[in-house]
Amino acid sequence: MEIIPRPLKIIKKNGVNHINRSLNLRFNNQNLKFTVNHLHQELEKFYQFHITYNSADQELNYIEFCLENTGQGSEGYILEIGSGFIKIAAEKPAGIFYAVQTLLQIMLQKKVPGSNEINLNCCRIEDRPRFSWRGMHLDVSRHFFGIDFIKRYLDLLALHKLNRFHWHLTDDNGWRIEIKKYPLLTEICSWRKDLEHIPWNQRAESNVPGKGVYGGFYSQKDIRNIVEYAAERFIEVIPEIEMPGHSSEVFAAYPEFSCQGKKLTVASGGLRSNPHNFCPGKDETLKFLQDILTEVIELFPSRYIHLGGDEVNKTIWKECPHCQQRIRKENLRDETELQGWFANRIAAFLNSKGRNVIVWDEVIAATSKIAATVMCWRGDGVGAAQKAASARLNAIMCPNNTLYFDWKQNPGDKGAFGVTSLQDVYNYEPVPDLFSAEESKHILGAQGNVWTEWMADKDRVEYMILPRMTALAEVVWSDIENRNFADFSHRLQDFKQILRQENYNFNQR
Ligand SMILES: [Zn+2]
């Protein structure tokens, strides 16, 4: 069985199941309706089936979906392919959905052109994920991607049994989420001068004259639509609102919330370590951000909200009278502690609304007192994970030297930064060596990050993530004893058949 991610246990049985066009689907729980329908639609795309529902008298050629106790946990399932029937059982609807993904992989790989019958070897699959956090991130600020592509991206997550979509909605190069209380965020801060013909790192630093024409944003209606689409596929959407750094686009419309109050233009590219941050010395800044987050939590039912906090250049804070007054008043040592104070204030606000906070690992370097989950990204992420575990905080691993999919796949490729090959991703182990059993419990899982400075369109994004996210899927789902790169590479050949059928633009090498 050529399945990715590799299931926990496959028990081969004697016999063959011949599925033909008069397939009957049986389920008795309305919570499974979407998943069953999804299987129906996918089969119809590739086979001329005449599928019927709930015909209890059909003795052969049916698939039965049951919510029952399986011992496989909330995302696990048991898939039994018998001669004449298929039974899918899980404790929760998510497990049924993942079983359907497994079944679809088997069925689509077995497709014989022109045939309307599928022959499957009988077996029993018992499966459940290793980690609860199986994520992919997407930066929609550096380049903007419309909701059709976001849905296609979510389809890819579902195909890989990934369950978290980290949506990087704001950054220096464009604000992408409608906030009703501050309409200029999308009227002005979502648009920049179009310098797409110039390589990203050669674009002028800032204050390029001319009207913004490159960009876009998601209306609140779009966002509700995406959140619902993701939920049907058992994916939690985690919005990220960057603060206090990576926020200079805001000052194109609301400069009063920066230290200097200077109006900027939205940067078209090129900026690294930009010093224009929110001013944590001003009470108005905190109120502005709380107003924004109040709308964000109404749109996103997610347990987590990501507050950013990476790469804060603090040079302007050193000279800002408001920031310096805050440091004195709160008895802080320096600007780093000021960032910690700021993060704690915002986190406390979200905690009071019943939400958990995620921060980049710089924040745990600024304060270990924060109630947050830490995304460990710098280097191998181990130092930050260690710090988080010692403070009894949970961590999500996304080290840039392995899981940043804007890095090249091969040394000779075009693109920025270093190299992280398919095999590097596959061999990645989220739990650091030397972690005790107790510390290991704090590692929720891992995710692939997709920064889009060098990805201007959807084809480029797909090329950069595929098949590296396929390798990641196995890292976060499969048991460590079941992981073997040679075996994965072999299964990947069949998996690519599915990517081809669905017209994804993947790296063919
Ligand atoms: Zn300031």
Boltz pocket constraint, residues with backbone or C-beta under 6 A from the ligand:
constraints:
  - pocket:
      binder: B
      contacts: [[A, 258], [A, 259], [A, 278], [A, 279], [A, 280], [A, 281], [A, 282], [A, 316], [A, 317], [A, 320], [A, 321], [A, 322], [A, 323], [A, 324]]
      max_distance: 6.0
